[in-house]
């Protein structure tokens, strides 16, 4: 495995972890939506329309019960997510760790990295330099052990993979 492939593999795993977090609607350490122990019941479409109509009349704003729910990510992806967050926590430099997390978050949530850098009160170039330092540390860790991570689920990450991360101007080209 060459450095460019390793960089892409690590990036895919980071993206997959963020996609899983987004799909699970995790905020903090708990799921974002309340849940109950009541069993799921089957309702027909007319009953669901009646519920929506009553909520509109009463002015209650809730999620549309007619909208299909997203399927949760597979269990293997969730396991890989937990492993990936351990990698991220292992980055020694706090600024590099934050930069990697911020850039991956931005790509998955389709937010401008320049805007996030400005909100962090740093330059975009500084954010990219810190990101590259964090990725370099992760790559070095895998190169030392020669044990490479299993690949991410392509269906989860292909739409979020940034083009600039694959260009030759990044870590793998500068390390060669």
N, C-alpha and C positions, 0 to 999 in steps of 0.2 A: 504494500500500500504506500503510495507516495503522499507527500505533505498536502497537496491540493485535495486529494480524496479524503484524507483524515479531517481536514478543515471542513469540508462539506458534510461529512458524517457527523461531526460534532455540532455544526450549525443546524443540521436537520433534527438532531435529537433535542437541541434547545428549543427549536420551533415547535416540535411535537409536544414538548412539555408545556409550552405556553398555550398551544391550541387545546390541550387537555384541560388546562386550568380555565380557559375561556368556556369550553363546552360544559364543564362541570359547574360553572357559575360560582366558583370559589372566591370568597372574599375573606381575607384574613385566614383563619384556620378552620372556618365552618362553612357549610354550604350557604349560599346567599338567600335561598328561599326557605321559608318555614315548611316543615313537614309534619304529618300526623301519623298515628298508628292505625287510623281507620283504613279498612280494606278498600281497594279500588273497586268502583262499581261501574258497570256498563250503562251508559245513557245513550239514548238515541239522539239524532240530530235535532229533532223538534224540541226536546227537553233542554238541550244546550242553548238553542236559540232563545228559549223562554228565559233562561238564566241571564243571558246577555241582555235581553230586553229589560228585565227587571233591574239589572245593575245600571243600565243607562238611565232609566227613569229615576232611580235613587241617587244618581250621580256618583256611583262607585266606579273608580277607575282601577281595573285589574287587567292581568294578562288575558288575552282573548282565548277562551277555552276551545274555540273552534280551530285555532291555529295548531297545526301538528307540532308536537314537542320534538326537539332535536334528540337524536339517539345519543346516549352517552358513549364516550370513547371505549374501545375494547379494554379488557382488563390488562392485557399485555402492554398496551400503551400507557396505562396508568402506572404500572410497575416501572416502566422505563422512565416515566416522568419523575417518579420519586428518586430513582437512581441519578437522573440528570441534575436534579436540584442539589443532590449531594456533591456532584462535581462542582457546581456553581459555588456552593458554600466553601469549597476547598481552595478557591482562588484567594491567595494571601492578600493581595493589594485590594483594599476596600473600594477604591475608585475604579479599578479595572472590573471588579465584580459588579458594581453598580452599572457601569457602562455596558457590559455584556447583557445584563438583565434589561436595561432600558432599551437598547437597540432591538433585542428580540421582541420585547413587548410592543415596540413601535411597529415592527414589521407585521406582527399578527393582528394588531388592532388598527392597522392602516393609519398611523399617526406619523407626522413628519418628524424625523429625528432632529432636524434643525430646530423645530419648535420645542422639543423636549430639552435639547441642549440649552436653549435660551432660558427655559424655565429653571434649569439647574444652575443658571448663571455661569455657564462655560461656553466656549467656542465649539462649533461643530467639529472642527479639526481636532480639538482636544478630546472630545467625546470619541471620535474615531481612533485616535491614538491609544486611548485607554481601552477601548474595545479590542483593538489588535493585541495589546499587552495581555489582556485576559484570555483571549483565544490562544495566544502563543503559550501561555502557561498551561492551559488545558492540553494543547497538542504535545508539549514537552512531557507532560505526565504520562500520556499514553505511549509516547515513543520510548520512554524509559522502561515501562513495564512490558511492552510488546504485546499487551492484551488489549485488543481493540473492541469498542462497544458494538453491540448488534445494531443494525440499521433501524431507522425510524420507519413508521408506516407511511409509505409514499402518498397514500390518499389523504392523509392528514396534513402533510407539509408542502406538497407541490405548489399550491396556490399562494403560499406565503413566502416562498424562498426568494430572497432579494437578489436582483441581478448583480448589484455592486459587490456582493459578497463572493461571487463566483469569478469576478474579473481577476486578471493576472496581477493587478496592482496590490493585492492584499498580502497576507502573511506568507502564504506558501511561496509566492514569487520572491518576496524579499528574503526569505530564509534560504532559498536555493543558491 
